[in-house]
Amino acid sequence: MNIRRKLKSHAEVHTGPLNDILFILLLFFLIAATLANPNVIKLSQPKAKSDTKAKQTVVVSIDANKTYFVGTNRVDGDSAMKAALIPLLQRDSLQEPTIVINADKSVPLEYVVGVMRLGQQLNARTVLSVDRNAQ
């Protein structure tokens, strides 16, 4: 007489923790993607100890060769830059338009001031982008 019961084990995959892990990974990659800087122009920025936050309407970059970029598009001369900036500044009429100047530290100040004057003509606020890790 065999009184022992036969124990049958069923192989199961527990997928409850898998949902949590996938949600955390998705959240991490979404946050990392929004923090990535979309500017691909290589610049060495001046350094500063203080930092001001401004909503970026448009970014104007000046590289070491004194070449102007509106966003990532190269522009030649003030008239071409003004023509490229006008539609970008008028895109969001609810907020005060802001031009972020992203200039290499070797660029003479007159080029930065030229962009600031153009921003003043277009009734936009201008902000100079600097490296926060000043030493």
C-alpha positions as CSV (number, residue, x, y, z in Angstrom):
1,M,0.0,0.0,0.0
2,N,1.5,3.2,-1.2
3,I,0.3,6.0,1.2
4,R,2.6,8.8,-0.1
5,R,1.2,11.3,-2.4
6,K,3.1,12.0,-5.5
7,L,4.2,15.7,-5.6
8,K,4.1,17.1,-9.0
9,S,5.9,20.4,-9.4
10,H,4.9,22.7,-12.2
11,A,7.4,25.0,-13.8
12,E,6.2,28.6,-13.6
13,V,7.7,31.8,-14.6
14,H,6.9,34.7,-12.3
15,T,6.5,37.8,-14.5
16,G,5.3,40.2,-11.8
17,P,8.7,41.8,-11.1
18,L,9.4,42.0,-14.8
19,N,6.8,44.7,-15.2
20,D,8.4,46.8,-12.5
21,I,11.8,46.4,-14.0
22,L,10.6,47.4,-17.5
23,F,8.8,50.4,-16.1
24,I,11.9,51.6,-14.2
25,L,14.0,51.2,-17.4
26,L,11.5,53.0,-19.5
27,L,11.4,55.9,-17.0
28,F,15.2,56.1,-16.8
29,F,15.6,56.3,-20.6
30,L,12.8,58.9,-21.0
31,I,14.5,61.1,-18.4
32,A,17.9,60.6,-19.9
33,A,16.6,61.5,-23.4
34,T,15.1,64.8,-22.2
35,L,18.3,65.8,-20.4
36,A,20.5,65.2,-23.5
37,N,21.7,68.4,-25.1
38,P,20.4,68.6,-28.7
39,N,23.2,70.9,-29.8
40,V,25.8,69.0,-31.7
41,I,28.2,71.9,-32.3
42,K,31.4,71.5,-30.4
43,L,32.1,74.6,-28.3
44,S,34.3,75.5,-25.3
45,Q,32.1,77.8,-23.2
46,P,33.3,80.5,-20.9
47,K,33.0,79.7,-17.2
48,A,30.8,81.3,-14.5
49,K,29.9,80.7,-10.9
50,S,26.3,81.7,-11.0
51,D,23.6,80.2,-13.2
52,T,20.3,81.6,-14.6
53,K,17.6,79.4,-16.0
54,A,15.8,80.5,-19.2
55,K,13.3,78.8,-21.4
56,Q,15.1,78.2,-24.7
57,T,13.2,79.5,-27.7
58,V,16.1,79.4,-30.0
59,V,19.8,78.7,-29.6
60,V,22.4,80.8,-31.6
61,S,25.9,79.2,-31.6
62,I,29.2,80.8,-32.6
63,D,32.1,78.4,-33.0
64,A,35.8,79.1,-32.8
65,N,35.9,79.9,-36.5
66,K,33.3,82.7,-36.0
67,T,30.6,80.7,-37.8
68,Y,27.0,81.4,-36.8
69,F,24.5,78.6,-36.3
70,V,20.8,79.0,-35.6
71,G,19.9,75.7,-33.9
72,T,22.1,73.4,-36.0
73,N,21.7,75.2,-39.3
74,R,24.6,77.4,-40.5
75,V,23.8,81.0,-41.4
76,D,26.0,83.6,-43.1
77,G,25.6,87.2,-42.1
78,D,23.2,89.3,-40.0
79,S,20.4,89.4,-42.6
80,A,20.3,85.6,-43.0
81,M,20.4,85.2,-39.2
82,K,17.5,87.6,-38.8
83,A,15.5,85.8,-41.4
84,A,16.1,82.5,-39.7
85,L,15.3,83.9,-36.2
86,I,12.0,85.6,-37.0
87,P,9.9,82.5,-37.5
88,L,11.4,80.7,-34.6
89,L,10.8,83.6,-32.2
90,Q,7.2,84.0,-33.3
91,R,6.4,80.3,-32.9
92,D,5.3,80.6,-29.3
93,S,3.6,84.0,-28.7
94,L,2.5,83.2,-25.1
95,Q,6.0,83.6,-23.6
96,E,8.7,86.2,-24.0
97,P,11.0,84.8,-26.7
98,T,14.6,84.0,-25.6
99,I,17.7,83.7,-27.6
100,V,20.4,81.6,-25.9
101,I,23.8,82.5,-27.2
102,N,26.2,79.5,-27.1
103,A,29.6,81.0,-28.0
104,D,33.1,79.5,-27.8
105,K,35.3,81.3,-25.3
106,S,37.8,82.2,-28.0
107,V,35.2,84.2,-29.9
108,P,35.7,88.0,-29.7
109,L,33.0,89.8,-27.7
110,E,31.8,91.9,-30.7
111,Y,30.3,88.8,-32.3
112,V,28.3,88.0,-29.1
113,V,27.2,91.7,-28.8
114,G,26.1,91.6,-32.5
115,V,23.7,88.7,-31.7
116,M,22.5,90.6,-28.6
117,R,21.7,93.7,-30.7
118,L,19.8,91.5,-33.2
119,G,17.8,90.0,-30.3
120,Q,17.0,93.5,-29.0
121,Q,15.8,94.5,-32.5
122,L,13.5,91.4,-32.5
123,N,12.2,92.2,-29.0
124,A,13.7,89.0,-27.6
125,R,15.6,88.4,-24.4
126,T,19.2,87.2,-24.8
127,V,21.0,84.9,-22.4
128,L,24.7,83.9,-22.7
129,S,25.3,80.2,-22.1
130,V,28.3,79.5,-19.8
131,D,29.9,76.5,-18.2
132,R,28.7,76.0,-14.6
133,N,31.8,74.1,-13.6
134,A,33.9,77.2,-13.1
135,Q,37.3,76.8,-11.5
